[in-house]
């Protein structure tokens, strides 16, 4: 699988405030980006899991830690699902 590298410059003061190693911060940023892009509908759960570097099931299980629903249906979609049940 081909990979692209993105370099993110973090101010030293931020690193000191977070008290995290670059490796841990990198992992956290990847997960946060993946969760947000999934929440916004920009990535599927599978692609978001790839971005986060975790299995899809682990990604889906972790969504609740970030206050993100696994399934987000609009009121109309929910009504249709209920009518079709």
Contact map, one row per residue, 1 for C-alpha under 8 A:
1110000000000000000000000000000000000000000000000000000000000000000000000000000000000
1111000000000000000000000000000000000000000000000000000000000000000000000000000000000
1111100000000000000000000000000000000000000000000000000000000000000000000000000000000
0111110000000000000000000000000000000000000000000000000000000000000000000000000000000
0011111000000000000000000000000000000000000000000000000000000000000000000000000000000
0001111100000000000000000000000000000000000000000000000000000000000000000000000000000
0000111110000000000000000000000000000000000000000000000000000000000000000000000000000
0000011111000000000000000000000000000000000000000000000000000000000000000000000000000
0000001111100000000000000000000000000000000000000000000000000000000000000000000000000
0000000111110110000000000000000000000000000000000000000000000000000000000000000000000
0000000011111110000000000000000000000000000000000000000000000000000000000000000000000
0000000001111111000000000000000000000000000000000000000000000000000000000000000000000
0000000000111111100000000000000000000000000000000000000000000000000000000000000000000
0000000001111111110000000000000000000000000000000000000000000000000000000000000000000
0000000001111111111110000000000000000000000000000000000000000000000000000000000000000
0000000000011111111100000000000000000000000000000000000000000000000000000000000000000
0000000000001111111000000000000000000000000000000000000000000000000000000000000000000
0000000000000111111100000000000000000000000000000000000000000000000000000000000000000
0000000000000011111110000000000000000000000000000000000000000000000000000000000000000
0000000000000011011111011000000000000000000000000000000000000000000000000000000000000
0000000000000010001111111000000000000000000000000000000000000000000000000000000000000
0000000000000000000111111100000000000000000000000000000000000000000000000000000000000
0000000000000000000011111110000000000000000000000000000000000000000000000000000000000
0000000000000000000111111111000000000000000000000000000000000000000000000000000000000
0000000000000000000111111111100000000000000000000000000000000000000000000000000000000
0000000000000000000001111111110000000000000000000000000000000000000000000000000000000
0000000000000000000000111111111000000000000000000001000000000000000000000000000000000
0000000000000000000000011111111100000000000000000000000000000000000000000000000000000
0000000000000000000000001111111110000000000000000000000000000000000000000000000000000
0000000000000000000000000111111111000000000000000011100000000000000000000000000000000
0000000000000000000000000011111111100000000000000011100000000000000000000000000000000
0000000000000000000000000001111111110000000000000001000000000000000000000000000000000
0000000000000000000000000000111111111000000000000011000000000000000000000000000000000
0000000000000000000000000000011111111100001000011011000000000000000000000000000000000
0000000000000000000000000000001111111110000000010000000000000010010100000000000000000
0000000000000000000000000000000111111111000000000000000000000000000000000000000000000
0000000000000000000000000000000011111111111000010000000000000000000000000000000000000
0000000000000000000000000000000001111111111110010000000000000000000000000000000000000
0000000000000000000000000000000000111111110000000000000000000000000110000000000000000
0000000000000000000000000000000000011111111000000000000000000000000000000000000000000
0000000000000000000000000000000000001111111100000000000000000000000000000000000000000
0000000000000000000000000000000000001111111100000000000000000000000000000000000000000
0000000000000000000000000000000001001101111111110000000000000000000000000000000000000
0000000000000000000000000000000000000100111111110000000000000000000000000000000000000
0000000000000000000000000000000000000100001111111000000100110000000000000000000000000
0000000000000000000000000000000000000000001111111100000100000000000000000000000000000
0000000000000000000000000000000000000000001111111110000000000000000000000000000000000
0000000000000000000000000000000001101100001111111111000000100000000000000000000000000
0000000000000000000000000000000001000000000011111111111101100000000000000000000000000
0000000000000000000000000000000000000000000001111111111100000000000000000000000000000
0000000000000000000000000000011011000000000000111111110000000000000000000000000000000
0000000000000000000000000010011111000000000000011111110000100000000000000000000000000
0000000000000000000000000000011000000000000000001111111000000000000000000000000000000
0000000000000000000000000000000000000000000000001111111101100000000000000000000000000
0000000000000000000000000000000000000000000000001100111111100000000000000000000000000
0000000000000000000000000000000000000000000011001100011111110000000000000000000000000
0000000000000000000000000000000000000000000000000000001111111000000000000000000000000
0000000000000000000000000000000000000000000000001000011111111100000000000000000000000
0000000000000000000000000000000000000000000010011001011111111110000000000000000000000
0000000000000000000000000000000000000000000010000000000111111110000001000000000000000
0000000000000000000000000000000000000000000000000000000011111111000000000000000000000
0000000000000000000000000000000000000000000000000000000001111111110000000000000000000
0000000000000000000000000000000000100000000000000000000000111111111111000000000000000
0000000000000000000000000000000000000000000000000000000000001111111111000000000000000
0000000000000000000000000000000000000000000000000000000000000111111100000000000000000
0000000000000000000000000000000000100000000000000000000000000111111100000000000000000
0000000000000000000000000000000000000000000000000000000000000011111110000000000000000
0000000000000000000000000000000000100010000000000000000000000011111111000000000000000
0000000000000000000000000000000000000010000000000000000000000011001111110000000000000
0000000000000000000000000000000000000000000000000000000000010011000111110000000000000
0000000000000000000000000000000000000000000000000000000000000000000011111000000000000
0000000000000000000000000000000000000000000000000000000000000000000011111100000000000
0000000000000000000000000000000000000000000000000000000000000000000000111111110000000
0000000000000000000000000000000000000000000000000000000000000000000000011111110000000
0000000000000000000000000000000000000000000000000000000000000000000000001111111000000
0000000000000000000000000000000000000000000000000000000000000000000000001111111100000
0000000000000000000000000000000000000000000000000000000000000000000000001111111110000
0000000000000000000000000000000000000000000000000000000000000000000000001111111111000
0000000000000000000000000000000000000000000000000000000000000000000000000011111111100
0000000000000000000000000000000000000000000000000000000000000000000000000001111111110
0000000000000000000000000000000000000000000000000000000000000000000000000000111111111
0000000000000000000000000000000000000000000000000000000000000000000000000000011111111
0000000000000000000000000000000000000000000000000000000000000000000000000000001111111
0000000000000000000000000000000000000000000000000000000000000000000000000000000111111
0000000000000000000000000000000000000000000000000000000000000000000000000000000011111
